[in-house]
């Protein structure tokens, strides 16, 4: 989810509350998708905890975006192909605030510089499954 107002979750402010981006997709490269993990040690535009991959027709076809989240690590994939794994060697409040509840947020974001030819955007979601 994304905490755009930077208030965070509960009493812990962003980025120390953590943010998990299962899917990020933007810009002129419409066939590139990524995932990111923000926390007290890595956040914002300078986030180091990020990975992604090229996906044919990312904007025109349905794909399965997956986050496998355990007590030890997070594994992100698209259509069964892993592109990012987050498993910090040291887990503390700055690197692993991910042992609490989170909101699931679906979001369409627009870059600061909008193409003059831009007219609209849409996000179509077929289903969301959460297993525990």
N, C-alpha and C positions, 0 to 999 in steps of 0.2 A: 504494500500500500504506500501511498504518498501522503505526507502530512504537509500540504502546501502552505498552511498558515503558520507552520513552524512552532506550533504549540505542543506537539508531541502527544503522547499517550499517558493519561493519568497525570502524575506530578513530575514525570521525567520529560524534559524538553528535548526537541529534536536538535541534534542528531543522536544524542545519547540514548534515546528511547528505542532507536533502531528503525530501519525501513528496509523492507524486502521488496524489490521490484522483480516480479516473476517475468514480466515482459515489458520491454521498452522498445519502441519502434517509432522513428521520427526522421525527419530530414529528407534530403534528396535521394539517398540510397534506400529505396523502398524494399529492397530484398535483404536488408540486414536487420536482424533482431538481436536484442541483448537482454541480459539480466544483471542486476546489481544488488549489492548489500551495502547499506549505509549504516554507520554507527559512530561512536565517539572517536574511533581511530582512523576513519576513512569516510568522507562524506562530500556531498555537493558535486560540482563539476569536476573536482579533482579526485573523485572516488577511485581508489585503486582496486577495490574488490568488484570487478566487473568482467564479464565474458560474453561472447556472442558468436553468431554464425550467419552465413549467407543462407537464405531460404528462397528457393524459386517460388515466385508468385505469392510472397508473404502478404501482399495487400489484396490479392484477388481470390485466394482459396482459404478454406478452413485448415487450421493446423492444431495440433495438440501440444500445449505448453504445460510443462510439468515441473513442479517443485517437490522433491522428496526431502522433507525436513525432519531430522532426527535430533536427539540430544547432542550428538557429536558433530554433525555436519549438515550442509544443504547442498543438494545436487539439482542443477537446472538443466532442462533439456527441451528440445522441440522435436516432435514426431519420433521420439525415442533416441535421438542423437544428443548426447551430453555436450554442453558448451561451457559450463562453468561449475566449479565446485568450491564451496567456501567451508574451510575447516581450519580455523586458526590454531596454531600450536599452543598458544596461551589463551585460555578463555577467561575473560574477566568482564567487568562492567563496560569497558570501552570496546572490546572486540566481540562480545557475545551477550547482548541484552535480549536474546531471542528465546528466553525461557518463560514468557508470559503470553497473554492473549494478544491478538492483533486483529485489526479490521481488515476486511477484504475490500479494496477500492478498485473500481474499473474507471479508467480515466483516459480522456483524449487530451493531449497537451499540444500546444502550438509553439513553435520556436519564436524567439523574439523578433526575428526578421521574417515576415510573411511574404511569400511570393505574390507579386501583384496579380497574378492570374488565378490565385486560389479562390475557390468559391464555396466549397463545403468538404466535410469529412464525416466519416461514419465508422462505428465499430459494431460489428455483428458478433454476438456470442451465442453459440449453440447450446452449451451447457457448462456448468461448473460442478465439479465433484470434490468433496473433501472427505478424506478417509482418516480415521484415527484408530 
